[in-house]
Amino acid sequence: MKKIFLLLASLVFMLCGFCFVSCQSADIEVNITQNSMKIDLLSSKILTAEVTPNDTELQVVWSSSDENVVSINQNGKIVGMSLGTATITATVGEATDTCQITVKLPTDNKPQILLKSGIYENTVMRVGDQATIDNVIFYKNTEHTDASWAYTVTDTSVVEINDGKIIAKAVGQTQITIKPSWKGIESDDFNKTVTVTVKQFDKENILTYTDTEYFNQYGRTYTSNEGLFLDMSGTAIEFDFYGTELKIDAVITKGEAVAVRVFIDNDDKGNFIKLTNSSNSDVVLAENLSNTAHTARIVKASPQDIGVIAIKNVKASSFAKATAKSDLLIEFIGDSITVGYSILDGGHGSQTVNNTDASKTYAYSIAKNLNADFSFVATQGIAVNSTPYLSTTMVNLYRWYSANKKVNYIYEKSPDVVVINLGTNDAAYLAQNPSHNLANDYFTLLNLIRGYHTDAYIVLTYGMMSIDEDVKIAINSAIDDFGDEKISFVTPAEPSGEGGHPNQAVNDKTAEILTEYIKNLLAE
Protein backbone atom coordinates (compact mmCIF):
# COMPACT_ATOMS: atom_id res chain seq x y z
CA MET A 1 0.00 0.00 0.00
CA LYS A 2 2.87 2.29 0.88
CA LYS A 3 4.48 1.60 -2.55
CA ILE A 4 1.20 2.46 -4.33
CA PHE A 5 1.02 5.74 -2.43
CA LEU A 6 4.59 6.69 -3.35
CA LEU A 7 3.94 5.86 -6.99
CA LEU A 8 0.82 7.99 -7.09
CA ALA A 9 2.67 10.85 -5.36
CA SER A 10 5.48 10.73 -7.91
CA LEU A 11 2.99 10.75 -10.76
CA VAL A 12 1.17 13.76 -9.32
CA PHE A 13 4.51 15.56 -8.86
CA MET A 14 5.52 14.90 -12.47
CA LEU A 15 2.18 16.07 -13.79
CA CYS A 16 2.37 19.22 -11.69
CA GLY A 17 5.92 19.86 -12.93
CA PHE A 18 4.85 19.38 -16.53
CA CYS A 19 1.98 21.74 -15.97
CA PHE A 20 4.35 24.27 -14.38
CA VAL A 21 6.76 24.23 -17.33
CA SER A 22 4.00 24.29 -19.92
CA CYS A 23 2.25 27.14 -18.15
CA GLN A 24 5.54 29.00 -17.79
CA SER A 25 6.35 28.51 -21.49
CA ALA A 26 2.88 29.65 -22.53
CA ASP A 27 3.26 32.86 -20.54
CA ILE A 28 6.66 33.80 -22.05
CA GLU A 29 7.01 36.45 -24.74
CA VAL A 30 10.11 37.28 -26.82
CA ASN A 31 10.59 40.47 -28.79
CA ILE A 32 13.58 41.28 -31.05
CA THR A 33 14.30 44.97 -30.64
CA GLN A 34 14.15 45.59 -34.41
CA ASN A 35 11.71 44.27 -37.00
CA SER A 36 14.12 44.72 -39.90
CA MET A 37 17.68 45.82 -40.49
CA LYS A 38 20.12 46.48 -43.35
CA ILE A 39 23.78 45.62 -42.98
CA ASP A 40 26.76 45.84 -45.30
CA LEU A 41 28.24 42.76 -46.88
CA LEU A 42 30.68 41.01 -44.49
CA SER A 43 29.84 43.41 -41.67
CA SER A 44 28.39 42.28 -38.35
CA LYS A 45 25.97 43.49 -35.71
CA ILE A 46 24.48 42.20 -32.49
CA LEU A 47 20.75 41.49 -32.26
CA THR A 48 19.09 41.63 -28.87
CA ALA A 49 15.81 40.10 -27.73
CA GLU A 50 13.69 41.15 -24.76
CA VAL A 51 12.16 38.22 -22.86
CA THR A 52 9.24 38.58 -20.46
CA PRO A 53 9.12 37.62 -17.73
CA ASN A 54 12.84 38.39 -17.47
CA ASP A 55 13.44 35.85 -14.69
CA THR A 56 12.84 32.81 -16.86
CA GLU A 57 15.58 30.22 -16.96
CA LEU A 58 14.91 29.47 -20.64
CA GLN A 59 17.54 30.74 -23.11
CA VAL A 60 17.05 32.56 -26.41
CA VAL A 61 17.81 30.30 -29.34
CA TRP A 62 18.77 32.13 -32.54
CA SER A 63 18.41 30.77 -36.09
CA SER A 64 18.67 32.04 -39.68
CA SER A 65 16.45 31.09 -42.58
CA ASP A 66 19.55 31.14 -44.82
CA GLU A 67 23.00 30.87 -43.27
CA ASN A 68 24.54 31.55 -46.67
CA VAL A 69 23.04 35.04 -46.61
CA VAL A 70 23.07 35.87 -42.89
CA SER A 71 24.78 33.77 -40.27
CA ILE A 72 24.03 34.12 -36.56
CA ASN A 73 25.56 32.63 -33.42
CA GLN A 74 23.89 32.06 -30.07
CA ASN A 75 25.09 35.43 -28.79
CA GLY A 76 22.94 37.16 -31.41
CA LYS A 77 25.86 38.21 -33.63
CA ILE A 78 24.85 38.37 -37.28
CA VAL A 79 27.23 38.51 -40.25
CA GLY A 80 26.22 39.45 -43.80
CA MET A 81 27.61 36.51 -45.76
CA SER A 82 26.25 37.44 -49.20
CA LEU A 83 23.81 39.85 -50.85
CA GLY A 84 20.18 39.00 -50.21
CA THR A 85 17.60 38.76 -47.45
CA ALA A 86 17.22 36.27 -44.62
CA THR A 87 14.89 35.99 -41.65
CA ILE A 88 16.39 35.73 -38.18
CA THR A 89 14.23 33.98 -35.57
CA ALA A 90 14.57 34.23 -31.80
CA THR A 91 12.95 31.34 -29.94
CA VAL A 92 12.30 31.03 -26.21
CA GLY A 93 10.32 27.94 -25.35
CA GLU A 94 7.34 28.10 -27.64
CA ALA A 95 7.56 31.89 -28.11
CA THR A 96 9.21 33.33 -31.26
CA ASP A 97 9.90 36.64 -32.95
CA THR A 98 11.54 37.45 -36.27
CA CYS A 99 13.68 40.12 -37.85
CA GLN A 100 14.32 40.50 -41.56
CA ILE A 101 17.96 41.21 -42.43
CA THR A 102 18.93 42.63 -45.83
CA VAL A 103 22.59 42.39 -46.82
CA LYS A 104 23.65 45.21 -49.15
CA LEU A 105 26.74 46.82 -50.64
CA PRO A 106 28.00 49.92 -48.84
CA THR A 107 27.67 53.30 -50.50
CA ASP A 108 31.45 53.70 -50.28
CA ASN A 109 34.34 51.26 -49.85
CA LYS A 110 32.79 48.95 -52.39
CA PRO A 111 34.47 45.71 -53.46
CA GLN A 112 37.20 46.18 -56.04
CA ILE A 113 38.66 43.83 -58.59
CA LEU A 114 42.43 43.59 -58.16
CA LEU A 115 44.47 42.17 -61.00
CA LYS A 116 47.41 40.54 -59.30
CA SER A 117 49.22 39.05 -62.29
CA GLY A 118 48.74 37.82 -65.82
CA ILE A 119 46.64 40.74 -67.04
CA TYR A 120 46.40 44.36 -65.92
CA GLU A 121 44.55 47.47 -67.07
CA ASN A 122 46.93 47.60 -70.02
CA THR A 123 48.93 44.48 -70.68
CA VAL A 124 51.64 43.94 -73.28
CA MET A 125 52.60 40.45 -74.43
CA ARG A 126 54.88 38.82 -77.01
CA VAL A 127 53.52 36.38 -79.58
CA GLY A 128 53.60 32.88 -78.15
CA ASP A 129 53.81 33.93 -74.51
CA GLN A 130 51.33 32.88 -71.88
CA ALA A 131 50.67 34.00 -68.33
CA THR A 132 48.66 32.63 -65.42
CA ILE A 133 45.79 34.90 -64.43
CA ASP A 134 45.51 35.82 -60.76
CA ASN A 135 42.65 38.06 -59.63
CA VAL A 136 41.22 38.80 -56.20
CA ILE A 137 38.44 40.89 -54.71
CA PHE A 138 39.66 43.61 -52.37
CA TYR A 139 37.07 44.52 -49.75
CA LYS A 140 37.06 45.43 -46.08
CA ASN A 141 40.86 45.85 -46.28
CA THR A 142 41.22 42.17 -47.15
CA GLU A 143 42.00 40.28 -50.33
CA HIS A 144 39.30 37.67 -50.96
CA THR A 145 40.21 34.74 -53.19
CA ASP A 146 36.87 32.91 -53.17
CA ALA A 147 35.37 34.57 -56.27
CA SER A 148 34.65 32.70 -59.48
CA TRP A 149 35.67 34.44 -62.71
CA ALA A 150 34.36 34.61 -66.26
CA TYR A 151 36.34 36.10 -69.17
CA THR A 152 35.14 37.40 -72.52
CA VAL A 153 37.75 38.11 -75.22
CA THR A 154 36.71 40.53 -77.96
CA ASP A 155 39.14 39.19 -80.55
CA THR A 156 40.20 35.60 -79.93
CA SER A 157 42.59 35.70 -82.89
CA VAL A 158 44.86 37.97 -80.79
CA VAL A 159 44.65 36.20 -77.43
CA GLU A 160 42.72 33.35 -75.90
CA ILE A 161 42.14 32.22 -72.35
CA ASN A 162 42.46 28.55 -71.58
CA ASP A 163 42.56 26.82 -68.20
CA GLY A 164 43.24 30.05 -66.30
CA LYS A 165 45.98 31.21 -68.66
CA ILE A 166 46.09 34.00 -71.21
CA ILE A 167 47.84 32.99 -74.43
CA ALA A 168 49.16 35.53 -76.97
CA LYS A 169 48.43 34.24 -80.45
CA ALA A 170 49.04 37.08 -82.93
CA VAL A 171 50.13 40.72 -83.14
CA GLY A 172 47.20 42.99 -82.43
CA GLN A 173 45.09 44.48 -79.67
CA THR A 174 41.94 43.27 -77.97
CA GLN A 175 39.85 43.78 -74.87
CA ILE A 176 39.09 41.24 -72.16
CA THR A 177 36.08 41.68 -69.91
CA ILE A 178 36.59 40.19 -66.46
CA LYS A 179 33.39 39.42 -64.59
CA PRO A 180 33.40 37.92 -61.09
CA SER A 181 30.68 36.18 -59.16
CA TRP A 182 31.19 36.74 -55.46
CA LYS A 183 29.02 36.84 -52.33
CA GLY A 184 25.86 37.19 -54.39
CA ILE A 185 27.23 40.01 -56.54
CA GLU A 186 26.63 39.39 -60.24
CA SER A 187 26.19 42.68 -62.02
CA ASP A 188 27.30 44.37 -65.23
CA ASP A 189 28.55 47.19 -63.01
CA PHE A 190 30.84 44.81 -61.14
CA ASN A 191 33.38 43.94 -63.81
CA LYS A 192 36.53 45.26 -65.42
CA THR A 193 37.63 45.62 -69.03
CA VAL A 194 41.34 45.50 -69.79
CA THR A 195 43.31 46.02 -72.97
CA VAL A 196 45.85 43.46 -74.13
CA THR A 197 48.36 44.38 -76.84
CA VAL A 198 50.45 41.68 -78.47
CA LYS A 199 53.65 43.00 -80.03
CA GLN A 200 56.81 42.03 -81.80
CA PHE A 201 59.85 42.87 -79.66
CA ASP A 202 62.14 43.57 -82.57
CA LYS A 203 64.77 45.93 -81.13
CA GLU A 204 67.38 44.09 -79.13
CA ASN A 205 69.47 45.03 -76.11
CA ILE A 206 69.51 48.83 -76.18
CA LEU A 207 67.05 51.66 -76.74
CA THR A 208 68.65 55.07 -77.31
CA TYR A 209 67.06 58.48 -76.88
CA THR A 210 66.86 58.84 -80.68
CA ASP A 211 64.65 55.74 -81.05
CA THR A 212 61.55 57.85 -80.55
CA GLU A 213 59.15 55.38 -82.18
CA TYR A 214 59.87 52.97 -79.31
CA PHE A 215 58.89 55.19 -76.37
CA ASN A 216 56.29 57.76 -75.33
CA GLN A 217 57.23 61.08 -73.75
CA TYR A 218 55.22 62.91 -71.08
CA GLY A 219 55.50 66.61 -70.32
CA ARG A 220 57.98 69.15 -71.64
CA THR A 221 60.86 66.85 -72.50
CA TYR A 222 63.58 67.91 -74.95
CA THR A 223 66.75 66.48 -76.49
CA SER A 224 70.34 67.40 -77.29
CA ASN A 225 73.43 65.35 -78.05
CA GLU A 226 73.55 64.52 -74.31
CA GLY A 227 70.26 62.64 -74.41
CA LEU A 228 66.56 63.02 -73.63
CA PHE A 229 66.08 65.57 -70.85
CA LEU A 230 63.77 65.06 -67.90
CA ASP A 231 63.87 68.59 -66.51
CA MET A 232 60.51 69.76 -65.16
CA SER A 233 58.97 67.74 -62.34
CA GLY A 234 56.79 64.93 -63.61
CA THR A 235 58.37 64.66 -67.04
CA ALA A 236 58.49 60.99 -68.01
CA ILE A 237 59.13 58.35 -70.64
CA GLU A 238 57.33 55.03 -71.09
CA PHE A 239 58.21 51.97 -73.16
CA ASP A 240 57.67 48.22 -73.49
CA PHE A 241 60.57 45.85 -72.93
CA TYR A 242 61.20 42.14 -72.61
CA GLY A 243 63.39 40.47 -70.00
CA THR A 244 64.22 40.13 -66.33
CA GLU A 245 66.24 43.32 -65.88
CA LEU A 246 66.17 46.98 -66.90
CA LYS A 247 69.17 49.35 -66.81
CA ILE A 248 69.78 52.99 -67.70
CA ASP A 249 72.66 55.17 -68.86
CA ALA A 250 72.11 58.80 -67.90
CA VAL A 251 73.90 62.08 -67.19
CA ILE A 252 73.07 64.65 -64.51
CA THR A 253 73.44 67.98 -66.29
CA LYS A 254 72.48 70.23 -63.39
CA GLY A 255 72.78 69.79 -59.63
CA GLU A 256 74.34 66.99 -57.62
CA ALA A 257 71.42 64.59 -57.42
CA VAL A 258 68.24 63.67 -59.30
CA ALA A 259 65.53 61.23 -58.27
CA VAL A 260 63.32 59.19 -60.56
CA ARG A 261 60.53 56.79 -59.75
CA VAL A 262 60.30 53.70 -61.93
CA PHE A 263 56.96 51.93 -62.38
CA ILE A 264 56.91 48.43 -63.87
CA ASP A 265 53.62 46.98 -65.13
CA ASN A 266 50.87 47.24 -62.53
CA ASP A 267 53.06 48.45 -59.64
CA ASP A 268 51.48 51.60 -58.18
CA LYS A 269 54.24 52.11 -55.62
CA GLY A 270 57.20 52.23 -57.98
CA ASN A 271 60.90 52.13 -57.20
CA PHE A 272 62.42 55.43 -55.97
CA ILE A 273 65.95 55.73 -57.34
CA LYS A 274 68.37 58.56 -56.54
CA LEU A 275 71.24 59.26 -58.93
CA THR A 276 74.13 61.22 -57.41
CA ASN A 277 77.02 61.05 -59.89
CA SER A 278 77.28 63.28 -62.93
CA SER A 279 77.54 60.18 -65.12
CA ASN A 280 75.49 57.07 -64.40
CA SER A 281 76.10 53.93 -66.47
CA ASP A 282 74.27 50.63 -66.17
CA VAL A 283 72.15 51.78 -63.24
CA VAL A 284 69.69 49.01 -62.41
CA LEU A 285 66.12 50.26 -62.49
CA ALA A 286 64.44 46.85 -62.09
CA GLU A 287 65.64 43.29 -61.64
CA ASN A 288 64.43 39.76 -60.88
CA LEU A 289 61.41 40.25 -63.12
CA SER A 290 59.60 37.44 -64.88
CA ASN A 291 61.12 36.74 -68.29
CA THR A 292 58.14 38.21 -70.11
CA ALA A 293 56.98 41.50 -71.63
CA HIS A 294 56.80 44.51 -69.32
CA THR A 295 55.83 48.17 -69.48
CA ALA A 296 58.15 50.66 -67.77
CA ARG A 297 57.52 54.30 -66.92
CA ILE A 298 60.37 56.50 -65.64
CA VAL A 299 59.07 59.65 -63.92
CA LYS A 300 61.28 62.52 -62.78
CA ALA A 301 60.43 62.76 -59.09
CA SER A 302 62.67 65.69 -58.14
CA PRO A 303 62.12 69.33 -59.23
CA GLN A 304 63.86 71.38 -61.91
CA ASP A 305 65.60 73.72 -59.48
CA ILE A 306 67.47 70.83 -57.78
CA GLY A 307 68.68 68.86 -60.77
CA VAL A 308 68.23 67.83 -64.41
CA ILE A 309 68.88 64.42 -65.97
CA ALA A 310 69.48 63.42 -69.58
CA ILE A 311 68.71 59.79 -70.47
CA LYS A 312 71.13 58.39 -73.04
CA ASN A 313 69.69 54.88 -73.30
CA VAL A 314 67.94 52.03 -71.52
CA LYS A 315 68.93 48.36 -71.72
CA ALA A 316 66.94 45.12 -71.65
CA SER A 317 66.65 41.94 -73.73
CA SER A 318 64.47 43.62 -76.37
CA PHE A 319 62.00 46.43 -77.00
CA ALA A 320 58.75 46.92 -78.92
CA LYS A 321 57.40 49.96 -80.70
CA ALA A 322 55.32 52.28 -78.53
CA THR A 323 51.57 52.06 -78.21
CA ALA A 324 49.73 55.32 -78.85
CA LYS A 325 49.17 57.45 -75.76
CA SER A 326 45.75 58.31 -74.40
CA ASP A 327 43.82 60.91 -76.39
CA LEU A 328 43.03 62.72 -73.14
CA LEU A 329 45.72 65.27 -72.18
CA ILE A 330 45.72 67.10 -68.83
CA GLU A 331 48.15 69.90 -67.99
CA PHE A 332 48.91 70.75 -64.34
CA ILE A 333 50.15 74.21 -63.40
CA GLY A 334 51.39 74.69 -59.85
CA ASP A 335 53.96 75.38 -57.19
CA SER A 336 55.62 73.20 -54.51
CA ILE A 337 52.36 71.32 -53.92
CA THR A 338 52.25 70.09 -57.52
CA VAL A 339 56.00 69.40 -57.40
CA GLY A 340 55.39 67.14 -54.39
CA TYR A 341 57.58 68.89 -51.82
CA SER A 342 57.28 67.25 -48.37
CA ILE A 343 55.16 64.35 -49.55
CA LEU A 344 57.82 61.75 -48.69
CA ASP A 345 58.98 62.64 -45.18
CA GLY A 346 56.94 65.52 -43.80
CA GLY A 347 58.87 68.33 -45.46
CA HIS A 348 61.08 69.45 -42.61
CA GLY A 349 63.85 71.75 -43.81
CA SER A 350 64.67 72.60 -47.40
CA GLN A 351 63.31 70.85 -50.44
CA THR A 352 65.58 67.95 -51.44
CA VAL A 353 65.55 64.86 -53.64
CA ASN A 354 64.77 62.88 -50.47
CA ASN A 355 61.51 64.60 -49.53
CA THR A 356 60.02 65.52 -52.92
CA ASP A 357 58.22 63.31 -55.42
CA ALA A 358 55.98 64.56 -58.23
CA SER A 359 54.69 61.02 -58.86
CA LYS A 360 52.97 60.96 -55.45
CA THR A 361 50.98 64.17 -55.92
CA TYR A 362 47.31 64.82 -56.53
CA ALA A 363 48.24 65.75 -60.13
CA TYR A 364 49.91 62.47 -61.03
CA SER A 365 47.08 60.55 -59.34
CA ILE A 366 44.46 62.38 -61.42
CA ALA A 367 46.30 61.50 -64.64
CA LYS A 368 46.56 57.88 -63.51
CA ASN A 369 42.90 57.74 -62.45
CA LEU A 370 41.79 58.99 -65.86
CA ASN A 371 44.43 57.07 -67.84
CA ALA A 372 45.47 60.41 -69.32
CA ASP A 373 48.50 61.84 -71.04
CA PHE A 374 49.89 64.54 -68.74
CA SER A 375 52.24 67.48 -68.41
CA PHE A 376 53.47 69.41 -65.34
CA VAL A 377 54.38 73.11 -65.38
CA ALA A 378 55.39 73.61 -61.77
CA THR A 379 58.20 74.71 -59.49
CA GLN A 380 58.60 75.54 -55.81
CA GLY A 381 57.98 79.11 -54.69
CA ILE A 382 56.34 80.38 -57.87
CA ALA A 383 53.45 82.84 -57.90
CA VAL A 384 51.03 83.81 -60.65
CA ASN A 385 52.58 87.13 -61.70
CA SER A 386 54.54 88.43 -58.71
CA THR A 387 57.96 87.49 -57.33
CA PRO A 388 57.83 86.80 -53.59
CA TYR A 389 60.50 84.06 -53.71
CA LEU A 390 61.62 83.62 -57.33
CA SER A 391 62.85 85.96 -60.04
CA THR A 392 60.30 84.59 -62.49
CA THR A 393 56.53 84.10 -62.47
CA MET A 394 54.13 81.51 -63.83
CA VAL A 395 53.17 83.91 -66.60
CA ASN A 396 56.79 83.60 -67.78
CA LEU A 397 57.44 79.95 -66.91
CA TYR A 398 54.34 78.79 -68.73
CA ARG A 399 55.85 79.89 -72.04
CA TRP A 400 59.12 77.95 -71.59
CA TYR A 401 60.24 74.34 -71.53
CA SER A 402 61.51 75.07 -68.01
CA ALA A 403 63.41 77.66 -66.03
CA ASN A 404 66.55 75.86 -67.21
CA LYS A 405 65.56 76.03 -70.88
CA LYS A 406 63.98 79.42 -71.48
CA VAL A 407 62.84 78.59 -74.98
CA ASN A 408 59.21 78.91 -75.99
CA TYR A 409 57.45 75.57 -75.74
CA ILE A 410 55.58 74.45 -78.85
CA TYR A 411 52.49 72.33 -78.28
CA GLU A 412 51.98 69.36 -80.57
CA LYS A 413 48.52 69.03 -79.04
CA SER A 414 46.49 71.32 -76.81
CA PRO A 415 45.40 69.85 -73.48
CA ASP A 416 41.77 68.96 -72.97
CA VAL A 417 41.94 70.13 -69.36
CA VAL A 418 44.28 72.60 -67.62
CA VAL A 419 44.39 72.43 -63.81
CA ILE A 420 45.84 75.50 -62.05
CA ASN A 421 46.83 75.07 -58.40
CA LEU A 422 48.48 78.34 -57.34
CA GLY A 423 47.94 80.97 -54.64
CA THR A 424 50.02 80.00 -51.61
CA ASN A 425 53.03 82.09 -52.65
CA ASP A 426 50.71 84.84 -53.86
CA ALA A 427 49.25 84.99 -50.35
CA ALA A 428 52.76 85.64 -48.99
CA TYR A 429 53.19 88.46 -51.49
CA LEU A 430 49.80 89.95 -50.61
CA ALA A 431 50.76 89.99 -46.92
CA GLN A 432 53.63 92.32 -47.80
CA ASN A 433 51.81 94.17 -50.58
CA PRO A 434 48.11 94.32 -49.62
CA SER A 435 47.24 96.70 -52.46
CA HIS A 436 48.51 94.30 -55.12
CA ASN A 437 45.83 93.35 -57.67
CA LEU A 438 45.98 89.56 -57.56
CA ALA A 439 42.74 89.21 -59.54
CA ASN A 440 44.49 90.98 -62.41
CA ASP A 441 47.40 88.50 -62.16
CA TYR A 442 45.03 85.57 -62.49
CA PHE A 443 43.23 87.26 -65.36
CA THR A 444 46.57 87.69 -67.16
CA LEU A 445 47.43 84.00 -66.69
CA LEU A 446 43.98 82.87 -67.83
CA ASN A 447 44.25 85.08 -70.89
CA LEU A 448 47.67 83.59 -71.70
CA ILE A 449 46.43 80.00 -71.36
CA ARG A 450 43.26 80.65 -73.33
CA GLY A 451 45.40 82.14 -76.10
CA TYR A 452 47.26 78.84 -76.36
CA HIS A 453 44.25 76.57 -75.85
CA THR A 454 40.98 77.96 -77.15
CA ASP A 455 38.80 74.96 -76.22
CA ALA A 456 40.36 73.54 -73.05
CA TYR A 457 38.54 73.33 -69.76
CA ILE A 458 40.46 75.39 -67.20
CA VAL A 459 39.98 74.29 -63.61
CA LEU A 460 41.39 76.43 -60.80
CA THR A 461 41.87 75.16 -57.26
CA TYR A 462 43.45 76.58 -54.12
CA GLY A 463 43.65 75.67 -50.44
CA MET A 464 45.53 72.38 -50.08
CA MET A 465 48.35 74.02 -48.10
CA SER A 466 46.69 77.01 -46.45
CA ILE A 467 43.74 79.27 -47.10
CA ASP A 468 43.77 83.04 -47.54
CA GLU A 469 40.29 84.38 -48.26
CA ASP A 470 41.72 87.30 -50.26
CA VAL A 471 43.30 84.79 -52.65
CA LYS A 472 40.03 82.93 -53.12
CA ILE A 473 38.24 86.21 -53.74
CA ALA A 474 40.85 87.18 -56.34
CA ILE A 475 40.58 83.84 -58.13
CA ASN A 476 36.81 83.95 -58.37
CA SER A 477 36.89 87.63 -59.36
CA ALA A 478 39.21 86.80 -62.26
CA ILE A 479 36.94 83.93 -63.33
CA ASP A 480 33.88 86.20 -63.23
CA ASP A 481 35.65 88.96 -65.17
CA PHE A 482 36.85 86.52 -67.79
CA GLY A 483 33.30 85.33 -68.41
CA ASP A 484 34.26 81.96 -69.89
CA GLU A 485 31.88 79.08 -69.12
CA LYS A 486 34.72 76.57 -69.49
CA ILE A 487 36.70 78.14 -66.62
CA SER A 488 35.73 77.14 -63.06
CA PHE A 489 36.93 76.81 -59.47
CA VAL A 490 36.96 73.63 -57.34
CA THR A 491 37.63 73.47 -53.61
CA PRO A 492 40.28 70.82 -52.80
CA ALA A 493 40.68 68.75 -49.63
CA GLU A 494 41.25 70.62 -46.37
CA PRO A 495 44.88 71.47 -45.54
CA SER A 496 46.74 68.90 -43.46
CA GLY A 497 50.37 67.90 -43.23
CA GLU A 498 53.74 68.57 -41.73
CA GLY A 499 56.21 71.26 -42.71
CA GLY A 500 53.37 73.45 -43.93
CA HIS A 501 52.72 71.24 -46.99
CA PRO A 502 49.86 68.84 -47.71
CA ASN A 503 50.50 65.22 -46.83
CA GLN A 504 49.69 62.13 -48.87
CA ALA A 505 46.13 61.90 -47.53
CA VAL A 506 45.30 65.44 -48.66
CA ASN A 507 46.82 64.79 -52.08
CA ASP A 508 44.82 61.58 -52.44
CA LYS A 509 41.56 63.23 -51.38
CA THR A 510 42.10 66.18 -53.69
CA ALA A 511 42.83 63.75 -56.53
CA GLU A 512 39.54 62.02 -55.80
CA ILE A 513 37.62 65.32 -55.81
CA LEU A 514 39.19 66.62 -59.01
CA THR A 515 39.01 63.28 -60.81
CA GLU A 516 35.24 63.18 -60.39
CA TYR A 517 34.93 66.86 -61.31
CA ILE A 518 36.94 66.40 -64.51
CA LYS A 519 34.98 63.26 -65.40
CA ASN A 520 31.77 65.27 -65.18
CA LEU A 521 33.23 68.09 -67.28
CA LEU A 522 34.29 65.73 -70.03
CA ALA A 523 30.89 64.02 -69.99
CA GLU A 524 29.07 67.26 -70.76
Buried (B, 14 or more C-beta within 10 A) or exposed (E): EEEEEEEEEEEEEEEEEEEEEEEBBEEBEBBBEEEEBEBBBBEEBEBEBEBEEEEBEBEBBBBBBBEEBBBBEEEBEBBBBBBBBBBBBBBBBEBBBBBBBBBBBBEEEEBEBBBBEBBBEBBBBBBEBBBEBEBBBEBEEEEBEEBEBEBEBBBEEBBBBEEEEBBBBEBBBBBBBBBBEBBBBBEEEBBBEBBBBBBEBEBEEBBBBEBEEBBBBBBBBBBEEBBBBBBBBBBBBBBBBBBBBBBBBBBBBBBEBBBBBBBBBBEEEBBBBBBEEEEBEEBEBBEEBEEBBBBBBBBBBBBBBBBBBBBBBBBBBBBBBBBEBBEBBBBBBBBBBBBBBBBBBEBEEEBBBBBBBBBBBBBBBBBBBBEBBBBBBBBBBBBBBBBBBBEBBBBBBBBBBBBBBEEEBEEEEEBBBBBBBBBBBBBBBBEEEEEBBBBBBBBBBBEBBBEBBEEBBBBBBBBBBBBBEBBBEBBBBBBEEBEEEBBBBBBBBEBBBEBBBBBBEBBBBBBBBBBEBBEEBEEE
